[in-house]
Amino acid sequence: MRRGDFSQLTQQSASNEMQRALLRHSSQPVRLHKMTPSKPGDHVVGAGSGKVEDACRPARGGDNGFKALTRVTKGMANPSDETPATTVVDRARLRRGPGRPRSSNAEPSARDQILESATALFCRFGINAIGIDSIVEAAGVSKTTLYNIFGSKEALIHDVLAKAGQDWRQDLFAAIDAHTGDPTAKLLAIFDRLEEWFGDPDYFGCPFINAVGEHDKFDNTMRNIALAHKKIVLHRIVALAEEAQFEDAAGVAHQFAVIIDGAIVAALITRDPLIAHSARQAAQAVLERQSVRAANLARALA
């Protein structure tokens, strides 16, 4: 991606989205139906047209889309695709991480089914927008089963994030290990995997960044869960940087972490997987600076 393309792409994407929104609103009225969830927050946000894209559209009337509600039961897999899709909750079933296939065809346990369904719903709609009713409907289990296994929604959220983090790290580390190059090439391979992730239709950003973003910023619960995940990733990057014999391995890891997080957020906003190219270039610059420092140090000691 050439310098300056990012700004142009962002403006073009925003313009296209606005045009599509205007066409949708002008072609048919949006009808909102009120419903009374069994528990506060137990709903999927949506509009009366029944389209899947309406599930992510705020309701009219000045609120945040959480007052005038309807459960989305049927819609389109893609706003431009006229093929009827299954229900939102059915699409949430049997998903394992962002766009990753199941590792086995065996029937999942109730715990796995709940985790997979909750992960899909939380990642797409947000933790606070999804209640227990939506999760058990997607998982095909009873509330009693969910509470017997997890005890509370808070415990379920914790386990969802723990499992999502574990799956993400295993996937990323496998991509690094599969690369046959030197440690520097393995570090840059991180961004090749990110590009594949960003291009997945079910890419909804980082579950940890999203969780911290939608919770109380003075409550450290989500922040601590996110930090635990990030520390494991940082440790792996530090090990690779040390293997590459960079003097400031910890500095490399922290700069990589900032670049990775920034790319994840930018890709979510722009829906452009090529954001990973810009991130890779930034990471390459970090590694080149480290190489120059190492060369200068070697000459000084010679």
Secondary structure, 3 states (H helix, E strand, C coil): CCCCHHHHHHHHHHHHHHHHHHHHHHHCCCCCCCCCCCCCCCCCCCCCCCCHHHHHCCCCCCCCCCCCCCCCCCEECCCCCCCEECCHHHHHCCCCCCCCCCCCCCCCCHHHHHHHHHHHHHHHHCCCCCCHHHHHHHHCCCHHHHHHHHCCHHHHHHHHHHHHHHHHHHHHHHHHHHCCCCHHHHHHHHHHHHHHHHCCCCCCCCHHHHHHHCCCCCCCHHHHHHHHHHHHHHHHHHHHHHHCCCCCHHHHHHHHHHHHHHHHHHHHHHCCCCHHHHHHHHHHHHHHHHHHHHHHHHHHHC
